[in-house]
Amino acid sequence: MELLGTIWFWTLAALGFGFVIFIHELGHFLFAKWAGVRVDRFSIGFGPVIIRKQIGETEYALSLLPLGGYVKMLGQEDLPSEVNGEAKKDPKSYLSKTWWWQALILLGGVLFNLISSYIILLGIAWYGKPTIEPIVGAMVAEVRDIKGNAIPSAAVRLGLRQGDRILSINGEKTRDFDSVQMAIISNGREPIVMNVERRDAEGKAQILRLPTEGPGVAPDPDFSNGRLTLGIRPIAGTVIIDAVAASGVLPADRPRVGEYISAIAGTPVPAQVNGQELYDLLQPHVGSTVALTISGSSTRTVTLAYAGNVLDSFFMAGFPVRIGNLSPGYDVAGLKPGDIVVSVNGQPVAGTSGFIAKTRASLASDKPIAVRVWRDGVELDISVRGRDVHGRRLLGAGVEPVIGFVPVLPDTFDGKPSPLVVAGIKPGDAIIDIGKPKNTTNFLGSFEVATVSGGTRVLIPVSKVDAVAMDFEKSPGLIDKLSGGVQPSLLKSLVGRKVTASNDGVLALATRDGSSLTVSPRAMSEAGWSILLKGLVAKDWIIGLVPLADGEFALEVMRGAADPVSHIVTPRDPGVAILHEPLAMRIYELESWTEAFSIANTAAYTMIVKTLQIIPKFFQSPEQGGLDPNKSLTGPIGIFSMLKGSVERFGFIKYLELMALIGLNLFLINLLPIPITDGGQLLFLGIETATGKPLAPWARNIAMWIGLLMVASLMLYVIGLDVLRLSGLM
């Protein structure tokens, strides 16, 4: 069935590309006929000819690969030789026509692409354009600079809050989230000022200028994605797109694609809830059995073990959690970085999903939360409350699974002993390595955990600056990935290794299997590396980097521990994870029928003018406001994936919109002054008209071959990027 679906989408893609190319070549054809030029062949596609038909003086052909086409006219050659005089004198020859007729014939293709795309976009706007509303669905509090240091995101500096509707950026109206993203990219590193609509607890709206004062806030470089970012994400949807059982076996009455949850444990879900809000309502039930009312073509109640919106392997395996970073500007009432959570409201906690599940209900109702933590060998009881963090009720503290020294091993979500305990791991052991699951047929495959035990936990101080440098791993370039020359961070080179010696500022280590390696201070400061070397002694096992209560860090080691022991851990089954659509689509409602023209105008302007404006950004670094082409460009395979996803999720209307945008893209590309494009032909025509004589055939041929090489190289490049993404190398 999946194969038939893929074939259908490939057929849709072929029809779509073929339509766009047909419209383009039809423009050339009709203008040529209008000018009285003889058209010898009208061809769509390349490769083996599927259909060929002679009608009058023109042969019409359809070929297998819908990646191009051409109109062959008398007197015009893509790779010209000496054109004889008869061809120039023939009244039906392209060369016999005036320069302005030749220009109209060349422009006919792009003109038809522009008109057809505009008509499609206009029709979609009138019919009802599916859009991602420009609403802040989630915020990233911190981003990383080029050295890995955490800084407040642009969204935080602007004063944005979850739920804000972005009305305009630098005076330009934002109708959807795509226009927000384009404004960020095209704006570069210039300051941004925006108007937002914000609703209070009673639902009353007010219009705010952000930032409230000053010239604005510049977007931040997103080095992982190779572009600029504000640190915001769009609202998620509530429609179910998948259900995944940890065991691999789904219940017969499982939630299905296209359905939605209308009630949780008998409590109706508000009609206007978005995906992020829905998950907040579901979070308290993670790891337990819950009755869900499922609506769609019919309504039914399903009782199942709910695992969340993702299968959390650390939650399933019973790993304890540790308090990590605190939200900027918040002191979480006694919680400190490095605290290991023992229980929440008297219940043992394992895995970040378990911690969130145990705290979410109290956060939503603004009730105090009793957290028991292990800190420096002592268990402490701390009472905390949620607070408003950028428009959402949160604790204000990040949590992370404990990999390293484990002083406590709490029971899992079902009240049974931790799988780590069942595997033979004891409190006071230190985890130094985690292997991959041995069974890949489901998410309950056992995996190896290596531990050391019997030693003493030692903390060697590391400054915050050095900690960031140790853990920072620069995003590898394309050549590094292909060659396998990616260098791990200093921390990855240290963790899970035993110290054998340190000489002349170089640390000698041994792996679990006895292999030797040496590590130099390639990231840390000289003073920090010196402190580290003085603190380490032979036979120390390096466990990891842990946060300290004062905001600094320490390298965690086990001193005097026995040799590593392997344990086979089998996760426990938390049930079924329910996945919802990552983006919430809404039909845009026109303020008046004339707004449809504004929507079509904006789409055409964005695709043509703003695309031209961002082309130079591919030659700039993200720090300068540029785009990484390795992460931003896509080829036919990527476009097919976009098409498949659009049609599956949003229906035929998004397919039409994508075809219209591809048509506008073809309009733009064909006007670029590249020799084999219409723009290149227009350039030749302009030179010949200005000089009063044709270009020498050899000069035109060389230019055409250069243009062909440029286009072929670009195609190979973007197809290569598609293949690398499919293979997981990018």
Buried (B, 14 or more C-beta within 10 A) or exposed (E): EEEEEEEEBEEBBBBBBBBBBBBBBBBBBBBBBEBEBBBEBBBBBBEEEEEEEEEEEBBBBBBEEBBBBBBBBBBBBBEBEEBEEEBEEBEBBBBBBEEEBBBBBBBBBBBBBBBBBBEBBBBBBBEEBBBBBBBBBBBBBBBBBEEBBBEBBBBBBBBBBBBBBBBBBBEEEBBBBBBBBBBBBBBBBEBBBBBBBBEEEEEEEEEBEBBEEEEBBBBBBBBEBBBBBBBBBBBBBBBBBEBBBBEEEBBEEBBEEEBBBBBBBEEEBEEEBBBBBBBBBBBBBBBBEBEBBBEBEEEEEBEBBBBBBEBBBBBBBBBBBBBBBBBBEBEBBEBBBBBBBBBBBEBBBBBBBBBBBBBBBBBBEEEEBBBBBBBEEEEBEBEBBBBEBBBBBBBBBBBBBBBBBBBBBBBBBEEEEBBBBBBBBEBBBBBBBBEEBEEEEBBBBBBBBBBBBEBEBBBBBBBBBBBBBBBBBEBBEBEEBEEEEEEEBBBEBBBBBBBBBBEEEEBBBBEBEEEEEEBEBEBBEEEBBEBBBEBBEEBBBBBBBBBBEEEBBBBBBBBEBEEBEEBBBBBBBBBBBBBBBBBBBBEBEBEEEEBBBBBBBBBBEBBBEBBEEBEEBBEBBBEEBBBBBBBBBBBBBBBBBBBBEBBEBBEEBBBBBBBBBBBBBBBBBBBBBBBBBBBBBBBBBEBBBEEEEBBEBEEBBEBBEBBBEBBEEBEEBBBBBBEBBEEEEB
